[in-house]
């Protein structure tokens, strides 16, 4: 498996259910390569925009691969 689908509506629904003020996004890359793909960047933008519509912040999106972690926030991508 080298991809999966994320549905912003489902993320928003769960965040609202938990009355979240913020959501930290995270997913793994089984390959061990933590550099975000174009798809990773696009879904992050979509989720940040969608969650922003209901006043939920996204302080970071983390990609875990092997023993490495990539932080969108640390790399100025949020």
N, C-alpha and C positions, 0 to 999 in steps of 0.2 A: 504494500500500500504506500503510495507516495503523495496522496492528497486526500482531503476530506472537505465536506461542505460545512460552512457556518452560516446559520440563518440569523441575521440581526434581530428579527422579531422575537426569536426564542431567547436570545441573550437579554434583550430588554425585558421580556416577560419575567424571567428569573430574577433579574436585578430589582424590578419593581416588587415582586413577591417578597423579597427579602428587605425591602425598603432601603436599598443601598444608596448611599450618596456618591460612591465611587466603585469602580470595577477595575481590577488589575487583570488584564488578559494574559493568558499563558498557553503555550502548546509546545509539543516536542517535535524534533526532527530526528527520526530513528537513524538516519544516515550519520548523525554526529556533527554535521555541518550546521552551524547556527546562524550563518548569514541569512538575513531575510530575503525571501524570493519576492518577485514582483507581486505575486498573489498575496503574500503575507502583508506587504505594504498596502495593497488595495483594500483588503478586508479590514485592516487596522483603521484606515481612513474612513471606511463605511461605518464601522462600529463606533468610532469616536463621534462622527456626525450624528448617527442615529441616537446614541445614548445622550448626546448633548441636547437633543430635542426635548428630553424629559429631565434635564438638569442633573444628569449623572456624569461625573468626571471619569476619565480614563488616565490615571497617573502613569501607567506603564503597561507595556506589552512585552512579555518575556518569551524567548525561544530557548528551549533546553535541548542540548544535543550532547550525548555522552556526559562528560564532566564539565562542559562549558555552558554558559548562559549569556545570551545576547539581550540587552535591555534597549528597547526603542528610546526610552527617556534619556538614558546615558549617552546615546548617540545622536540626540537632538532630533529624533524622528517623530516626536509627538508635539 
